[in-house]
Amino acid sequence: MVAFTGNDPRNAILKDANTVSGVGILLAKDGTANKVQLGAATDVPLGVSAGESSRDADLVLETTGATVSYFPMGGVHMVAALAETYTTGQLVYLKGAGRVGGTAGSDKLVGVYVGEGEVVGTAGLLIPVNTSQCATA
């Protein structure tokens, strides 16, 4: 299965002290400086990381002025999930560290889980989510 469907990647500058460890991390706008940050529960998702954020000459993830490529929301994306059980058609919501989970609370809707049902035993594993119903406010 491909990780992303029909979206061209975009590039952005990360808010200082944020790093992205790989593909599938949800990003949100920083809101003040034309930067993005790791999505938190009450953020409106902007996109899904296409890979790691930039590294310095010593191959350490940069924490100031780092860049990241991402795919805008829309269509099916493979998204990093919390360790939970997911069922086909379940709504998933933005949680901390740019991951999704299955309980709402006041968290923003990311989309609908479109897999065949699975138990994610380790946080950060990727699950298929149709992000066409993503919250916009």
Disulfide bonds with the S-S distance in Angstrom:
none
